[in-house]
Amino acid sequence: MSNQEPCCSPLAATPLDAVEAATFAPLFKALGDPVRLRLFSLIASHQGGEACVCDLTDAFDLSGPTISHHLKTLKQSGLVEAERRGTWIYYRIRPEILAQIGALTTVARPVS
């Protein structure tokens, strides 16, 4: 998938081929968990689209290792990137992936 162009036609326009489906399935699977979807939303909406793990853990009544597991899943799926700075890890969304998901799920509105 290119960073500059949408990956494919919207679902409402043409069906996905096997390669496109295999590319997008892990992204949707990762976002299919409520904790991961919330984490992704917290990161995306954080100032600059980046958040320290220390800013994320207080939003949940879960242990640190559980939060780390969910963040690892988001990272492995390609939805977020991580960078260690000192003792903390900072997570940021990959805007090109978000744009590709948006393009895929776009529905053209009928002209009135």
N, C-alpha and C positions, 0 to 999 in steps of 0.2 A: 504494500500500500504506500502510495506516495504521500509526502507531507503537504504537497501543494494542491493536489486534485482529490476530489471525492473518490472513494475506492470503487464505488459501484452505484448502480441506479437505486433509487428508493425502492423499498419493498413493495410499495403500492404500484410501482411502475412495471417492474420486471422481477421475476423470482431470482433468488440467489442461486449461483451455481455451487457445485460441491466445494470448490476451493474457498469461495467467499464465506460459505456457511461454516467451514472449518476454521476460518480466520476469526469470525465474529463470535462463535459459540463460547470460547473461553472468556471473552469479555462479558457477555451476558451472564454466564455462569458465576463469574466473580461478583457481579453486581446483584445476583439473585439472593444473596444473603442480606438480611436487614442490617446487620452490624456493618458489613462491608459497604453497603450502599450509603449508610450514614457517614462512615468514615470518609468515603469518596466525596460526599457532599460537603463535609466539614473542611476537607483539604481544598476542594475547588472554591469554596466560598470564603476561605481565609484570605486575608490581605495578601495580594501578590500571587494567589493560587498555590501557596506553599505553607506548610505547617510543621512545627516541631512535634515529635511524638509526645513531648511533655504537654503540649497544648491539646492533645487529642484524648489522652487517657481519662481526664476528669469528666468527660462527657458521658462516660459509660460506667455502669456498675459491674465491671468485668476486671479480671486480673490483668496485669501487665503482659504476661506471656500470651494470654488470649488475644489481646489487642495486637501484639506483635505478630501472631499467627495470621490474623486477618489482614494486616498491612502487608505481610509477605505474600499473601495470595493476590492482593491487588497489584503488587509489584511484579510478580511472576506472570500475571495476565497481560502486563504491558500498559495498564491503566495509569499507573503512577511510576515516578522515578524516586530514588532515595539518594541522599548524600549525607555522609557522616561529617559532623562539625564538632570536634571535641568529643564529648561524651554523648551528644544527642544526634539523633537521625532526623533529618528534615525530609518531608515528603512533598512532592509537587505533582499535579496532574500533568498529563501529556496532552496539551491542547489539540494536537493534530489527531489523536485518537478520539477525543471527544467530538471533534468536528466530523470525523468519519462516521461515528455512531449517529450523530445528528443528521447527516446526509442520508444515511441508510433508512432512518425512521421518519424522514420528511414525508408528509402527505400534501400533495398539491390540492389547494382549495378550488372547487369549481368556480368558474367565472359566472357571476350573477347577471 
